Amino acid sequence: MKVSVDLDQCEANGICVGIAPDVFELDDEDQLHILAADVPADRLADVEDAVAQCPKAALRLQ
């Protein structure tokens, strides 16, 4: 599975970073970066949780 972010929707709340810091990262300008677009199987549950908890629904898992 792949995770992506709609940067027009993202408010850089950082919830996803708190859940999966090895997959998501906020830079110094509060822009979200995806460190692992191809989600490892052992991290899928946390990434699904991050997607579900995104307050702006800016994350997608495909």
Predicted model as a PDB file, atoms N, CA, C, CB and O in Angstrom, pLDDT in the B-factor column:
MODEL        1                                                                  
ATOM      1  N   MET A   1       0.838  -1.179   0.000  1.00 95.00           N  
ATOM      2  CA  MET A   1       0.000   0.000   0.000  1.00 95.00           C  
ATOM      3  C   MET A   1       0.885   1.245   0.000  1.00 95.00           C  
ATOM      4  CB  MET A   1      -0.955  -0.003   1.216  1.00 95.00           C  
ATOM      5  O   MET A   1       2.023   1.231   0.469  1.00 95.00           O  
ATOM      6  N   LYS A   2       0.320   2.314  -0.542  1.00 97.00           N  
ATOM      7  CA  LYS A   2       1.036   3.593  -0.603  1.00 97.00           C  
ATOM      8  C   LYS A   2       0.240   4.655   0.146  1.00 97.00           C  
ATOM      9  CB  LYS A   2       1.276   4.030  -2.078  1.00 97.00           C  
ATOM     10  O   LYS A   2      -0.990   4.660   0.127  1.00 97.00           O  
ATOM     11  N   VAL A   3       0.960   5.545   0.800  1.00 98.00           N  
ATOM     12  CA  VAL A   3       0.333   6.660   1.486  1.00 98.00           C  
ATOM     13  C   VAL A   3       0.737   7.942   0.766  1.00 98.00           C  
ATOM     14  CB  VAL A   3       0.738   6.702   2.997  1.00 98.00           C  
ATOM     15  O   VAL A   3       1.873   8.090   0.315  1.00 98.00           O  
ATOM     16  N   SER A   4      -0.212   8.859   0.670  1.00 97.00           N  
ATOM     17  CA  SER A   4       0.058  10.150   0.038  1.00 97.00           C  
ATOM     18  C   SER A   4      -0.620  11.243   0.855  1.00 97.00           C  
ATOM     19  CB  SER A   4      -0.440  10.171  -1.445  1.00 97.00           C  
ATOM     20  O   SER A   4      -1.483  10.975   1.690  1.00 97.00           O  
ATOM     21  N   VAL A   5      -0.207  12.482   0.592  1.00 98.00           N  
ATOM     22  CA  VAL A   5      -0.761  13.629   1.308  1.00 98.00           C  
ATOM     23  C   VAL A   5      -1.207  14.678   0.300  1.00 98.00           C  
ATOM     24  CB  VAL A   5       0.277  14.223   2.299  1.00 98.00           C  
ATOM     25  O   VAL A   5      -0.522  14.939  -0.689  1.00 98.00           O  
ATOM     26  N   ASP A   6      -2.352  15.269   0.562  1.00 98.00           N  
ATOM     27  CA  ASP A   6      -2.836  16.418  -0.203  1.00 98.00           C  
ATOM     28  C   ASP A   6      -2.342  17.659   0.545  1.00 98.00           C  
ATOM     29  CB  ASP A   6      -4.431  16.409  -0.361  1.00 98.00           C  
ATOM     30  O   ASP A   6      -2.917  18.059   1.557  1.00 98.00           O  
ATOM     31  N   LEU A   7      -1.282  18.250   0.036  1.00 97.00           N  
ATOM     32  CA  LEU A   7      -0.665  19.384   0.742  1.00 97.00           C  
ATOM     33  C   LEU A   7      -1.568  20.604   0.794  1.00 97.00           C  
ATOM     34  CB  LEU A   7       0.642  19.758   0.080  1.00 97.00           C  
ATOM     35  O   LEU A   7      -1.364  21.477   1.637  1.00 97.00           O  
ATOM     36  N   ASP A   8      -2.563  20.689  -0.087  1.00 97.00           N  
ATOM     37  CA  ASP A   8      -3.517  21.796  -0.027  1.00 97.00           C  
ATOM     38  C   ASP A   8      -4.452  21.650   1.172  1.00 97.00           C  
ATOM     39  CB  ASP A   8      -4.332  21.870  -1.326  1.00 97.00           C  
ATOM     40  O   ASP A   8      -4.977  22.641   1.679  1.00 97.00           O  
ATOM     41  N   GLN A   9      -4.657  20.419   1.623  1.00 97.00           N  
ATOM     42  CA  GLN A   9      -5.546  20.158   2.763  1.00 97.00           C  
ATOM     43  C   GLN A   9      -4.785  20.103   4.095  1.00 97.00           C  
ATOM     44  CB  GLN A   9      -6.295  18.844   2.547  1.00 97.00           C  
ATOM     45  O   GLN A   9      -5.337  20.438   5.143  1.00 97.00           O  
ATOM     46  N   CYS A  10      -3.527  19.682   4.046  1.00 97.00           N  
ATOM     47  CA  CYS A  10      -2.747  19.450   5.258  1.00 97.00           C  
ATOM     48  C   CYS A  10      -2.505  20.756   6.022  1.00 97.00           C  
ATOM     49  CB  CYS A  10      -1.409  18.789   4.908  1.00 97.00           C  
ATOM     50  O   CYS A  10      -2.071  21.758   5.453  1.00 97.00           O  
ATOM     51  N   GLU A  11      -2.799  20.717   7.328  1.00 96.00           N  
ATOM     52  CA  GLU A  11      -2.549  21.868   8.204  1.00 96.00           C  
ATOM     53  C   GLU A  11      -1.334  21.650   9.096  1.00 96.00           C  
ATOM     54  CB  GLU A  11      -3.773  22.149   9.065  1.00 96.00           C  
ATOM     55  O   GLU A  11      -1.059  22.464   9.978  1.00 96.00           O  
ATOM     56  N   ALA A  12      -0.609  20.565   8.877  1.00 96.00           N  
ATOM     57  CA  ALA A  12       0.600  20.250   9.643  1.00 96.00           C  
ATOM     58  C   ALA A  12       0.311  20.149  11.138  1.00 96.00           C  
ATOM     59  CB  ALA A  12       1.674  21.308   9.394  1.00 96.00           C  
ATOM     60  O   ALA A  12       1.078  20.651  11.960  1.00 96.00           O  
ATOM     61  N   ASN A  13      -0.796  19.499  11.485  1.00 95.00           N  
ATOM     62  CA  ASN A  13      -1.110  19.285  12.894  1.00 95.00           C  
ATOM     63  C   ASN A  13      -0.134  18.327  13.557  1.00 95.00           C  
ATOM     64  CB  ASN A  13      -2.519  18.760  13.039  1.00 95.00           C  
ATOM     65  O   ASN A  13       0.073  18.388  14.769  1.00 95.00           O  
ATOM     66  N   GLY A  14       0.463  17.447  12.772  1.00 97.00           N  
ATOM     67  CA  GLY A  14       1.484  16.541  13.285  1.00 97.00           C  
ATOM     68  C   GLY A  14       0.959  15.294  13.970  1.00 97.00           C  
ATOM     69  O   GLY A  14       1.736  14.541  14.556  1.00 97.00           O  
ATOM     70  N   ILE A  15      -0.327  15.063  13.908  1.00 98.00           N  
ATOM     71  CA  ILE A  15      -0.877  13.858  14.522  1.00 98.00           C  
ATOM     72  C   ILE A  15      -0.259  12.616  13.891  1.00 98.00           C  
ATOM     73  CB  ILE A  15      -2.412  13.827  14.379  1.00 98.00           C  
ATOM     74  O   ILE A  15       0.097  11.666  14.589  1.00 98.00           O  
ATOM     75  N   CYS A  16      -0.135  12.630  12.572  1.00 98.00           N  
ATOM     76  CA  CYS A  16       0.442  11.484  11.862  1.00 98.00           C  
ATOM     77  C   CYS A  16       1.894  11.257  12.274  1.00 98.00           C  
ATOM     78  CB  CYS A  16       0.353  11.695  10.343  1.00 98.00           C  
ATOM     79  O   CYS A  16       2.336  10.113  12.388  1.00 98.00           O  
ATOM     80  N   VAL A  17       2.631  12.332  12.495  1.00 98.00           N  
ATOM     81  CA  VAL A  17       4.026  12.223  12.911  1.00 98.00           C  
ATOM     82  C   VAL A  17       4.101  11.569  14.290  1.00 98.00           C  
ATOM     83  CB  VAL A  17       4.707  13.618  12.928  1.00 98.00           C  
ATOM     84  O   VAL A  17       4.983  10.749  14.547  1.00 98.00           O  
ATOM     85  N   GLY A  18       3.196  11.926  15.155  1.00 98.00           N  
ATOM     86  CA  GLY A  18       3.169  11.327  16.482  1.00 98.00           C  
ATOM     87  C   GLY A  18       2.854   9.840  16.457  1.00 98.00           C  
ATOM     88  O   GLY A  18       3.340   9.081  17.295  1.00 98.00           O  
ATOM     89  N   ILE A  19       2.044   9.428  15.498  1.00 98.00           N  
ATOM     90  CA  ILE A  19       1.651   8.022  15.391  1.00 98.00           C  
ATOM     91  C   ILE A  19       2.715   7.200  14.668  1.00 98.00           C  
ATOM     92  CB  ILE A  19       0.311   7.900  14.661  1.00 98.00           C  
ATOM     93  O   ILE A  19       3.029   6.084  15.085  1.00 98.00           O  
ATOM     94  N   ALA A  20       3.268   7.747  13.590  1.00 97.00           N  
ATOM     95  CA  ALA A  20       4.230   6.994  12.767  1.00 97.00           C  
ATOM     96  C   ALA A  20       5.383   7.897  12.327  1.00 97.00           C  
ATOM     97  CB  ALA A  20       3.527   6.385  11.525  1.00 97.00           C  
ATOM     98  O   ALA A  20       5.454   8.278  11.159  1.00 97.00           O  
ATOM     99  N   PRO A  21       6.284   8.243  13.244  1.00 97.00           N  
ATOM    100  CA  PRO A  21       7.377   9.166  12.908  1.00 97.00           C  
ATOM    101  C   PRO A  21       8.378   8.604  11.904  1.00 97.00           C  
ATOM    102  CB  PRO A  21       8.107   9.550  14.156  1.00 97.00           C  
ATOM    103  O   PRO A  21       9.169   9.354  11.332  1.00 97.00           O  
ATOM    104  N   ASP A  22       8.350   7.305  11.688  1.00 96.00           N  
ATOM    105  CA  ASP A  22       9.230   6.708  10.688  1.00 96.00           C  
ATOM    106  C   ASP A  22       8.635   6.776   9.286  1.00 96.00           C  
ATOM    107  CB  ASP A  22       9.525   5.266  11.051  1.00 96.00           C  
ATOM    108  O   ASP A  22       9.303   6.441   8.308  1.00 96.00           O  
ATOM    109  N   VAL A  23       7.372   7.212   9.186  1.00 97.00           N  
ATOM    110  CA  VAL A  23       6.690   7.326   7.895  1.00 97.00           C  
ATOM    111  C   VAL A  23       6.430   8.788   7.540  1.00 97.00           C  
ATOM    112  CB  VAL A  23       5.366   6.545   7.917  1.00 97.00           C  
ATOM    113  O   VAL A  23       6.508   9.166   6.371  1.00 97.00           O  
ATOM    114  N   PHE A  24       6.122   9.616   8.547  1.00 98.00           N  
ATOM    115  CA  PHE A  24       5.779  11.014   8.333  1.00 98.00           C  
ATOM    116  C   PHE A  24       6.763  11.928   9.059  1.00 98.00           C  
ATOM    117  CB  PHE A  24       4.347  11.292   8.804  1.00 98.00           C  
ATOM    118  O   PHE A  24       7.285  11.580  10.118  1.00 98.00           O  
ATOM    119  N   GLU A  25       7.009  13.106   8.471  1.00 98.00           N  
ATOM    120  CA  GLU A  25       7.917  14.072   9.094  1.00 98.00           C  
ATOM    121  C   GLU A  25       7.460  15.486   8.734  1.00 98.00           C  
ATOM    122  CB  GLU A  25       9.396  13.832   8.637  1.00 98.00           C  
ATOM    123  O   GLU A  25       7.063  15.755   7.600  1.00 98.00           O  
ATOM    124  N   LEU A  26       7.523  16.377   9.714  1.00 97.00           N  
ATOM    125  CA  LEU A  26       7.276  17.800   9.474  1.00 97.00           C  
ATOM    126  C   LEU A  26       8.618  18.508   9.416  1.00 97.00           C  
ATOM    127  CB  LEU A  26       6.358  18.421  10.583  1.00 97.00           C  
ATOM    128  O   LEU A  26       9.471  18.305  10.280  1.00 97.00           O  
ATOM    129  N   ASP A  27       8.809  19.347   8.386  1.00 97.00           N  
ATOM    130  CA  ASP A  27      10.062  20.088   8.296  1.00 97.00           C  
ATOM    131  C   ASP A  27       9.967  21.388   9.091  1.00 97.00           C  
ATOM    132  CB  ASP A  27      10.413  20.382   6.826  1.00 97.00           C  
ATOM    133  O   ASP A  27       8.958  21.643   9.748  1.00 97.00           O  
ATOM    134  N   ASP A  28      10.999  22.197   9.035  1.00 96.00           N  
ATOM    135  CA  ASP A  28      11.054  23.439   9.813  1.00 96.00           C  
ATOM    136  C   ASP A  28       9.995  24.451   9.385  1.00 96.00           C  
ATOM    137  CB  ASP A  28      12.427  24.064   9.688  1.00 96.00           C  
ATOM    138  O   ASP A  28       9.665  25.362  10.144  1.00 96.00           O  
ATOM    139  N   GLU A  29       9.462  24.296   8.173  1.00 95.00           N  
ATOM    140  CA  GLU A  29       8.405  25.189   7.692  1.00 95.00           C  
ATOM    141  C   GLU A  29       7.024  24.565   7.828  1.00 95.00           C  
ATOM    142  CB  GLU A  29       8.656  25.563   6.242  1.00 95.00           C  
ATOM    143  O   GLU A  29       6.069  25.013   7.192  1.00 95.00           O  
ATOM    144  N   ASP A  30       6.918  23.531   8.659  1.00 94.00           N  
ATOM    145  CA  ASP A  30       5.662  22.822   8.903  1.00 94.00           C  
ATOM    146  C   ASP A  30       5.042  22.253   7.634  1.00 94.00           C  
ATOM    147  CB  ASP A  30       4.677  23.745   9.568  1.00 94.00           C  
ATOM    148  O   ASP A  30       3.826  22.306   7.454  1.00 94.00           O  
ATOM    149  N   GLN A  31       5.864  21.719   6.770  1.00 96.00           N  
ATOM    150  CA  GLN A  31       5.360  21.015   5.597  1.00 96.00           C  
ATOM    151  C   GLN A  31       5.580  19.523   5.832  1.00 96.00           C  
ATOM    152  CB  GLN A  31       6.071  21.503   4.274  1.00 96.00           C  
ATOM    153  O   GLN A  31       6.662  19.092   6.232  1.00 96.00           O  
ATOM    154  N   LEU A  32       4.535  18.750   5.575  1.00 97.00           N  
ATOM    155  CA  LEU A  32       4.607  17.317   5.805  1.00 97.00           C  
ATOM    156  C   LEU A  32       5.346  16.623   4.671  1.00 97.00           C  
ATOM    157  CB  LEU A  32       3.209  16.732   5.961  1.00 97.00           C  
ATOM    158  O   LEU A  32       5.139  16.924   3.495  1.00 97.00           O  
ATOM    159  N   HIS A  33       6.209  15.690   5.046  1.00 97.00           N  
ATOM    160  CA  HIS A  33       6.919  14.854   4.086  1.00 97.00           C  
ATOM    161  C   HIS A  33       6.642  13.403   4.431  1.00 97.00           C  
ATOM    162  CB  HIS A  33       8.451  15.151   4.090  1.00 97.00           C  
ATOM    163  O   HIS A  33       6.598  13.029   5.603  1.00 97.00           O  
ATOM    164  N   ILE A  34       6.456  12.598   3.413  1.00 97.00           N  
ATOM    165  CA  ILE A  34       6.266  11.169   3.606  1.00 97.00           C  
ATOM    166  C   ILE A  34       7.615  10.497   3.374  1.00 97.00           C  
ATOM    167  CB  ILE A  34       5.160  10.596   2.643  1.00 97.00           C  
ATOM    168  O   ILE A  34       8.189  10.579   2.288  1.00 97.00           O  
ATOM    169  N   LEU A  35       8.102   9.841   4.402  1.00 97.00           N  
ATOM    170  CA  LEU A  35       9.418   9.227   4.356  1.00 97.00           C  
ATOM    171  C   LEU A  35       9.382   7.836   3.736  1.00 97.00           C  
ATOM    172  CB  LEU A  35      10.001   9.155   5.745  1.00 97.00           C  
ATOM    173  O   LEU A  35      10.386   7.361   3.205  1.00 97.00           O  
ATOM    174  N   ALA A  36       8.229   7.189   3.804  1.00 91.00           N  
ATOM    175  CA  ALA A  36       8.085   5.832   3.276  1.00 91.00           C  
ATOM    176  C   ALA A  36       6.742   5.730   2.567  1.00 91.00           C  
ATOM    177  CB  ALA A  36       8.199   4.764   4.413  1.00 91.00           C  
ATOM    178  O   ALA A  36       5.762   5.279   3.161  1.00 91.00           O  
ATOM    179  N   ALA A  37       6.684   6.142   1.304  1.00 91.00           N  
ATOM    180  CA  ALA A  37       5.428   6.119   0.561  1.00 91.00           C  
ATOM    181  C   ALA A  37       4.884   4.702   0.440  1.00 91.00           C  
ATOM    182  CB  ALA A  37       5.621   6.724  -0.825  1.00 91.00           C  
ATOM    183  O   ALA A  37       3.677   4.484   0.551  1.00 91.00           O  
ATOM    184  N   ASP A  38       5.779   3.737   0.211  1.00 96.00           N  
ATOM    185  CA  ASP A  38       5.373   2.330   0.216  1.00 96.00           C  
ATOM    186  C   ASP A  38       5.384   1.862   1.663  1.00 96.00           C  
ATOM    187  CB  ASP A  38       6.322   1.442  -0.684  1.00 96.00           C  
ATOM    188  O   ASP A  38       6.446   1.672   2.257  1.00 96.00           O  
ATOM    189  N   VAL A  39       4.214   1.681   2.215  1.00 96.00           N  
ATOM    190  CA  VAL A  39       4.088   1.378   3.638  1.00 96.00           C  
ATOM    191  C   VAL A  39       4.499  -0.073   3.904  1.00 96.00           C  
ATOM    192  CB  VAL A  39       2.638   1.630   4.124  1.00 96.00           C  
ATOM    193  O   VAL A  39       3.927  -0.994   3.321  1.00 96.00           O  
ATOM    194  N   PRO A  40       5.483  -0.280   4.776  1.00 93.00           N  
ATOM    195  CA  PRO A  40       5.855  -1.647   5.139  1.00 93.00           C  
ATOM    196  C   PRO A  40       4.690  -2.347   5.839  1.00 93.00           C  
ATOM    197  CB  PRO A  40       7.107  -1.647   6.046  1.00 93.00           C  
ATOM    198  O   PRO A  40       3.938  -1.717   6.583  1.00 93.00           O  
ATOM    199  N   ALA A  41       4.547  -3.625   5.605  1.00 95.00           N  
ATOM    200  CA  ALA A  41       3.427  -4.380   6.170  1.00 95.00           C  
ATOM    201  C   ALA A  41       3.343  -4.251   7.685  1.00 95.00           C  
ATOM    202  CB  ALA A  41       3.545  -5.841   5.792  1.00 95.00           C  
ATOM    203  O   ALA A  41       2.247  -4.187   8.241  1.00 95.00           O  
ATOM    204  N   ASP A  42       4.495  -4.212   8.359  1.00 96.00           N  
ATOM    205  CA  ASP A  42       4.484  -4.130   9.817  1.00 96.00           C  
ATOM    206  C   ASP A  42       4.127  -2.738  10.336  1.00 96.00           C  
ATOM    207  CB  ASP A  42       5.829  -4.536  10.355  1.00 96.00           C  
ATOM    208  O   ASP A  42       3.956  -2.563  11.542  1.00 96.00           O  
ATOM    209  N   ARG A  43       4.010  -1.747   9.456  1.00 96.00           N  
ATOM    210  CA  ARG A  43       3.647  -0.376   9.866  1.00 96.00           C  
ATOM    211  C   ARG A  43       2.246   0.006   9.390  1.00 96.00           C  
ATOM    212  CB  ARG A  43       4.671   0.633   9.318  1.00 96.00           C  
ATOM    213  O   ARG A  43       1.765   1.103   9.676  1.00 96.00           O  
ATOM    214  N   LEU A  44       1.594  -0.904   8.662  1.00 97.00           N  
ATOM    215  CA  LEU A  44       0.304  -0.586   8.052  1.00 97.00           C  
ATOM    216  C   LEU A  44      -0.751  -0.176   9.080  1.00 97.00           C  
ATOM    217  CB  LEU A  44      -0.194  -1.774   7.263  1.00 97.00           C  
ATOM    218  O   LEU A  44      -1.491   0.779   8.844  1.00 97.00           O  
ATOM    219  N   ALA A  45      -0.835  -0.860  10.189  1.00 98.00           N  
ATOM    220  CA  ALA A  45      -1.846  -0.530  11.201  1.00 98.00           C  
ATOM    221  C   ALA A  45      -1.667   0.899  11.714  1.00 98.00           C  
ATOM    222  CB  ALA A  45      -1.773  -1.522  12.375  1.00 98.00           C  
ATOM    223  O   ALA A  45      -2.648   1.625  11.871  1.00 98.00           O  
ATOM    224  N   ASP A  46      -0.427   1.308  11.976  1.00 98.00           N  
ATOM    225  CA  ASP A  46      -0.183   2.669  12.460  1.00 98.00           C  
ATOM    226  C   ASP A  46      -0.491   3.705  11.383  1.00 98.00           C  
ATOM    227  CB  ASP A  46       1.270   2.816  12.925  1.00 98.00           C  
ATOM    228  O   ASP A  46      -1.044   4.763  11.684  1.00 98.00           O  
ATOM    229  N   VAL A  47      -0.142   3.412  10.141  1.00 98.00           N  
ATOM    230  CA  VAL A  47      -0.428   4.357   9.054  1.00 98.00           C  
ATOM    231  C   VAL A  47      -1.935   4.469   8.838  1.00 98.00           C  
ATOM    232  CB  VAL A  47       0.272   3.916   7.743  1.00 98.00           C  
ATOM    233  O   VAL A  47      -2.444   5.563   8.599  1.00 98.00           O  
ATOM    234  N   GLU A  48      -2.648   3.356   8.919  1.00 98.00           N  
ATOM    235  CA  GLU A  48      -4.117   3.409   8.823  1.00 98.00           C  
ATOM    236  C   GLU A  48      -4.685   4.266   9.947  1.00 98.00           C  
ATOM    237  CB  GLU A  48      -4.729   1.981   8.877  1.00 98.00           C  
ATOM    238  O   GLU A  48      -5.629   5.023   9.723  1.00 98.00           O  
ATOM    239  N   ASP A  49      -4.133   4.164  11.140  1.00 98.00           N  
ATOM    240  CA  ASP A  49      -4.564   4.974  12.274  1.00 98.00           C  
ATOM    241  C   ASP A  49      -4.281   6.455  12.012  1.00 98.00           C  
ATOM    242  CB  ASP A  49      -3.860   4.512  13.565  1.00 98.00           C  
ATOM    243  O   ASP A  49      -5.122   7.307  12.296  1.00 98.00           O  
ATOM    244  N   ALA A  50      -3.110   6.759  11.477  1.00 98.00           N  
ATOM    245  CA  ALA A  50      -2.757   8.146  11.162  1.00 98.00           C  
ATOM    246  C   ALA A  50      -3.698   8.726  10.112  1.00 98.00           C  
ATOM    247  CB  ALA A  50      -1.307   8.233  10.670  1.00 98.00           C  
ATOM    248  O   ALA A  50      -4.130   9.873  10.232  1.00 98.00           O  
ATOM    249  N   VAL A  51      -4.015   7.950   9.094  1.00 98.00           N  
ATOM    250  CA  VAL A  51      -4.942   8.399   8.049  1.00 98.00           C  
ATOM    251  C   VAL A  51      -6.316   8.680   8.662  1.00 98.00           C  
ATOM    252  CB  VAL A  51      -5.056   7.334   6.917  1.00 98.00           C  
ATOM    253  O   VAL A  51      -6.939   9.700   8.369  1.00 98.00           O  
ATOM    254  N   ALA A  52      -6.773   7.774   9.504  1.00 98.00           N  
ATOM    255  CA  ALA A  52      -8.097   7.921  10.121  1.00 98.00           C  
ATOM    256  C   ALA A  52      -8.165   9.117  11.063  1.00 98.00           C  
ATOM    257  CB  ALA A  52      -8.464   6.656  10.880  1.00 98.00           C  
ATOM    258  O   ALA A  52      -9.220   9.740  11.189  1.00 98.00           O  
ATOM    259  N   GLN A  53      -7.061   9.449  11.726  1.00 98.00           N  
ATOM    260  CA  GLN A  53      -7.066  10.544  12.707  1.00 98.00           C  
ATOM    261  C   GLN A  53      -6.711  11.907  12.128  1.00 98.00           C  
ATOM    262  CB  GLN A  53      -6.111  10.228  13.808  1.00 98.00           C  
ATOM    263  O   GLN A  53      -6.768  12.906  12.845  1.00 98.00           O  
ATOM    264  N   CYS A  54      -6.351  11.974  10.863  1.00 98.00           N  
ATOM    265  CA  CYS A  54      -6.008  13.262  10.252  1.00 98.00           C  
ATOM    266  C   CYS A  54      -7.226  14.186  10.297  1.00 98.00           C  
ATOM    267  CB  CYS A  54      -5.517  13.070   8.781  1.00 98.00           C  
ATOM    268  O   CYS A  54      -8.248  13.875   9.684  1.00 98.00           O  
ATOM    269  N   PRO A  55      -7.144  15.303  11.002  1.00 97.00           N  
ATOM    270  CA  PRO A  55      -8.318  16.182  11.163  1.00 97.00           C  
ATOM    271  C   PRO A  55      -8.787  16.832   9.862  1.00 97.00           C  
ATOM    272  CB  PRO A  55      -8.005  17.263  12.162  1.00 97.00           C  
ATOM    273  O   PRO A  55      -9.944  17.242   9.764  1.00 97.00           O  
ATOM    274  N   LYS A  56      -7.922  16.931   8.878  1.00 97.00           N  
ATOM    275  CA  LYS A  56      -8.304  17.546   7.599  1.00 97.00           C  
ATOM    276  C   LYS A  56      -8.483  16.517   6.489  1.00 97.00           C  
ATOM    277  CB  LYS A  56      -7.259  18.566   7.180  1.00 97.00           C  
ATOM    278  O   LYS A  56      -8.698  16.888   5.335  1.00 97.00           O  
ATOM    279  N   ALA A  57      -8.395  15.227   6.821  1.00 98.00           N  
ATOM    280  CA  ALA A  57      -8.518  14.147   5.832  1.00 98.00           C  
ATOM    281  C   ALA A  57      -7.578  14.364   4.656  1.00 98.00           C  
ATOM    282  CB  ALA A  57      -9.961  14.042   5.330  1.00 98.00           C  
ATOM    283  O   ALA A  57      -7.949  14.156   3.501  1.00 98.00           O  
ATOM    284  N   ALA A  58      -6.353  14.784   4.967  1.00 98.00           N  
ATOM    285  CA  ALA A  58      -5.367  15.090   3.937  1.00 98.00           C  
ATOM    286  C   ALA A  58      -4.539  13.875   3.514  1.00 98.00           C  
ATOM    287  CB  ALA A  58      -4.448  16.175   4.427  1.00 98.00           C  
ATOM    288  O   ALA A  58      -3.827  13.923   2.510  1.00 98.00           O  
ATOM    289  N   LEU A  59      -4.633  12.794   4.276  1.00 98.00           N  
ATOM    290  CA  LEU A  59      -3.856  11.596   3.979  1.00 98.00           C  
ATOM    291  C   LEU A  59      -4.705  10.572   3.248  1.00 98.00           C  
ATOM    292  CB  LEU A  59      -3.288  10.991   5.262  1.00 98.00           C  
ATOM    293  O   LEU A  59      -5.893  10.418   3.532  1.00 98.00           O  
ATOM    294  N   ARG A  60      -4.088   9.873   2.304  1.00 97.00           N  
ATOM    295  CA  ARG A  60      -4.772   8.816   1.551  1.00 97.00           C  
ATOM    296  C   ARG A  60      -3.910   7.563   1.563  1.00 97.00           C  
ATOM    297  CB  ARG A  60      -5.070   9.267   0.087  1.00 97.00           C  
ATOM    298  O   ARG A  60      -2.686   7.633   1.460  1.00 97.00           O  
ATOM    299  N   LEU A  61      -4.558   6.438   1.689  1.00 97.00           N  
ATOM    300  CA  LEU A  61      -3.889   5.150   1.622  1.00 97.00           C  
ATOM    301  C   LEU A  61      -4.480   4.381   0.458  1.00 97.00           C  
ATOM    302  CB  LEU A  61      -4.031   4.357   2.957  1.00 97.00           C  
ATOM    303  O   LEU A  61      -5.689   4.155   0.399  1.00 97.00           O  
ATOM    304  N   GLN A  62      -3.620   3.981  -0.467  1.00 95.00           N  
ATOM    305  CA  GLN A  62      -4.102   3.294  -1.677  1.00 95.00           C  
ATOM    306  C   GLN A  62      -3.352   1.996  -1.854  1.00 95.00           C  
ATOM    307  CB  GLN A  62      -3.939   4.185  -2.933  1.00 95.00           C  
ATOM    308  O   GLN A  62      -3.604   1.264  -2.810  1.00 95.00           O  
TER     309      GLN A  62                                                      
ENDMDL                                                                          
END                                                                             
